[in-house]
Amino acid sequence: MNPLVSSPSITIDPALQMADGYSASELFAQSSGLTYNDLILLPGHIHFAVQDVQLLTHISKKIALHTPIVSSPMDTVTEAQMAIHMALLGGIGVIHYNNTIEEQAHEVRLVKRYKNGFITDPIVLTPQHTVADIDRIREEYGFTGVPITETGEMGGKLLGIVTNRDVDFVGDRSQALADVMTTNLITAEEGIPLEEAYATLEASKKGKLPIVNAHGELVALMSRTDLRKMRNFPLATKDDRGRLIVGAAVGTRASDWERLTALVAEGLDLVVIDSSQGDSVYQLDMVRRIKSTFPDLQVVGGNIVTQQQAAHLIEAGVDGLRVGMGVGSICTTQEVTAVGRPQATAVFQVAKYAQQFGVPIIADGGVSSIGHVTKALSLGASAVMMGSMLAGTAEAPGEYFYKDGVRLKKYRGMGSKEAMTKGSSVRYFGENSRILVSQGVSGAVVDKGSIRHYLPYIVQGIKHGLQDLGVQSVEDLHQRLRNGFLRFEQRSVAATAEGSVHSLHSYEKNVL
């Protein structure tokens, strides 16, 4: 038995526990604005193993994550590949809108069509389609395994299926699928339980299992690849149809309504209204219109840093809030506009207000270490949004390049002149300006490898942080924040230096 789990119960004197440090309310009442680095959390009593820590949290009223991390809607951070892997690993990706409506809708479509349990909307072709059509599907979506029906649509009579083995060695790519498709099929009947369908798929040793009704008409599809993914990614963030959940950002212009409508048609789960200053009549009108037209779509408003801003957006009907202004590693908003707020203070104050209404907040910006994530959660955030920490991974958009022997990837703020020229100036209410005032910079970040290895490393670090605090869940963490049992101290410059690597001639800091 694990000694951490079986250790004898210890009675904690509440008065003695409260003697050290300050509650968050006490700390923020007596100080100026604070950043994450200004704070340190005092340890609690450990009575459980690190694997017992649960990070289940909500980022909106209806969307829950097992991993409290959201990838930022930046054009060097989140497109389909990032969003897919974020969802597989228990988080969520928010696809940027520095592109055309069609391009953003395509990215959302790739995530929602990513293989899952029962695929209820697979791509279907007719026997008259050609091998070249299979090539096109493989290039666009990354898979084959296409069912063939009489009508070329779901609900048509199932005639066969085309997989890689049917077309890989076909020389004439204009050949009809009727000549190459597999017709000796193993199928399952509509209504079969998921577990039984998986067992049938395993026993068949096939790659796909078509699901048909009593008339032999195709109603769904199951994939062997999905079976493996269910085992490898048990915490995947999925909708009620088994599809991966995805978010996307939009602005507040009239044309953004057309954009949003196209995204909703692709199955969008969460929309982030993207603005550097979210308390505007434009955003409030957009939120109200979305909630009245698409009541099931979850809406995250922002960015904001004050309780008054939060009150306006909550009254308009948002399901979540994005907190942070000018604190990102590539953001210069505070320098240029002299407006913003230190992130630790912003997160605590907004979370304190929003929790009264059951509205979760996402702490956006200022996160450059795992400890910053733990601090954000400890101040009331339900999740953090990451940009620079996820940029540089294999799944982030862009190509790697080398400089001074170091493998890098481009990373730029959406307020940088380079990004604004491409279209993100709408985020800063500057699309009609003849002079673009940049509120961010362009740079590069070091190669971090695949997010499949990197994100679990971050998650494990967060769990260690909560264990040291003596709390087993995000819900428990927030409860201790509210009742004052979570204790903080403010660090001096010397204390911050002491808590970092020091007194070495040189060192190497590896994250994996």
Secondary structure by P-SEA (a helix, b strand, c coil): ccccccccbbbbcccccccccccaaaaaacccccccccbbbbbcccccccccccccccccccccccccbbbccccccccaaaaaaaaaacbbbbbbccccaaaaaaaaaaaaacccccccccccccccccaaaaaaaaaacccccccccccccccccccccccccccccccccccccccccccbbbbbcccccaaaaaaaaaaacccbbbbbcccccccbbbbaaaaaaaaaccbbbbcccccbbbbbbbcccaaaaaaaaaaaaacccbbbbcccccccaaaaaaaaaaaaacccbbbbbcccccaaaaaaaaaacccbbbbbccccccccccccccccccaaaaaaaaaaaaaaacbbbbbccccccaaaaaaaaaacccbbbbcccccccccccbbbbbcccbbbbbbbbcccaaaaaaccccccccccccbbbbcccccccccccccaaaaaaaaaaaaaaaaaaccccaaaaaaaaaaccbbbbbbcaaaaaaaccccccbbbbbcc
